[in-house]
Amino acid sequence: MPKITAEVPEKIYRSIEEEVKLGIFSNASDAINSALKKAYAGKSRTFLKWLMKKEGISEASMLKELIAIRK
C-alpha cells in the first residue's frame, strides 16, 4: 500500500493516539485508514443523492435496478 505523510492538527493527533491506547485501533495508520474510508463513503453517498436528484431518479427505481443487477 502506498504511504503518504500528512500534517494534522494537534487535537486530531491526540484523538488518534488515545484511540490507539484504548485498543480501538492497533496503530495510527489503521485509525487514519478507517477515517478516510468513512469520509469517502460519505462523499460517495452525497454524490449519489445529488445525481439522483439531478437526473430525477427515485429511490424506488434505484432499488429496483439494484435488485435486477444482483440477480
Secondary structure, DSSP 4 states (H G I P E B T S, - for coil): ---------HHHHHHHHHHHHTTSSSSHHHHHHHHHHHHHHHHHHHHHHHHHHHHT--HHHHHHHHHHHH-
